């Protein structure tokens, strides 16, 4: 029993209640986990969808239009140039990862008014 207790103490602690799991700090800025919903009536941040930020987009998911609309929407909403955004993964999926250069997670959550 004693050995079992010591083993449990050495395991890493996992926090399933991490509300900010949709945003990760990097040395250059942040990476956002996004759940994109194309063909919406208007482009908007809708809140959280699991561990991702849910963003509705007017653009259809055809020929990369929704991906470009997502980056343009983030650029306009956050007030920084489009060139500071890079779609890292999810080119053909609703689940996307977007790198944002030059912004902190505090600034992004404040501007997007997402209560992590």
N, C-alpha and C positions, 0 to 999 in steps of 0.2 A: 504494500500500500504506500509506503514511504517513497519508493522509487517511482511509482505512478504519479504522485504529487509533484515530484521534482521534474518529471517529463512535461507535465502540463504547464509548469512555470516557465519552461524554456521555449514553449511555442509562441509564435508571434501573435499579438493581439489584433484581431480583425474587427473593425468598427463597421457594422452593417448599417448604422444610422448616420453615416457620413452624407450630409445633405449637399455638400459642395462637390460631389464626385463628378459633376459635369464639366468642371473646370480644373485644369492642372497647370501649375506654374512651371515655366521653363526658364532657362537662362536668358532667352531672347524675348519672352513675353508669356503667353499662355496657349494652351491647347483646349479647345471647346469640343465636348461631345454633343452632337446635335441630332435630334430626330426631326427630319424634314418631312413636311406634308405638302406635296405639290397640288396644284389646281384648287387652291383655296379661294374664297371670295375676296380676300385681301391678305397682304403679307403682314405678319405680326408675330410677336413672341407670345406663345400661349401658356408658358409656365414650364413645369417639369414633366417629363415622361420617363418614369423609372430613374435611371442615372444619367439621363440626357436632357438637354434643353430643347423643348419642343418649339419649332418655328414653322408657321404656316406660310406657304409661298403661293402667289398667284400664278406663277409660271408653270407650264406643263413639264413633265419629266422627259422631254424629247431633245435630243441633240445637245445635251448639257445645259439647256436653258435654265432648268431649276437650280443647277449648281452655280451658274453665273448669277442668277437672281439672289441666291442665298448670300454670296459674297458681297454683292452690291447692297443688299438689305443691311447686312452687318456693318458695312462701311458707312452707309448713311446714318444708321442708328447710333453707332459709336462715334461718329464724327472724325474718322481717320481715313486716310487714302486707301483705295482698293488694293494698292500694291503691297500693303502690310498684311494681307490675308492670303493664306495658301490652303487649298483643300488637300489634306494629307491622305485621307482614305474615304471610301464610300462614294466613289464616282457614279456607281450605278445602284446604290442602295439608299434607303431612307436614313440609315445610321451613318453619320458622317463625323469626321474629325477635322477641325479647322484650326490651323495655327494662326495666331494673331501676334504680330511683332510690336513691341513697344508699349503694351498696356499691362497693367496689373490686374489680378483677379478682383481686387476691391473696386477698382474703377469700373470694370465691366459689370459687376453685379449691381453697382449703384446706378449706372446708366440704364441697364436693362430692367432694373427694379425687380429682380428675381430674388425672392426670399429663400435663397439657397436651401 
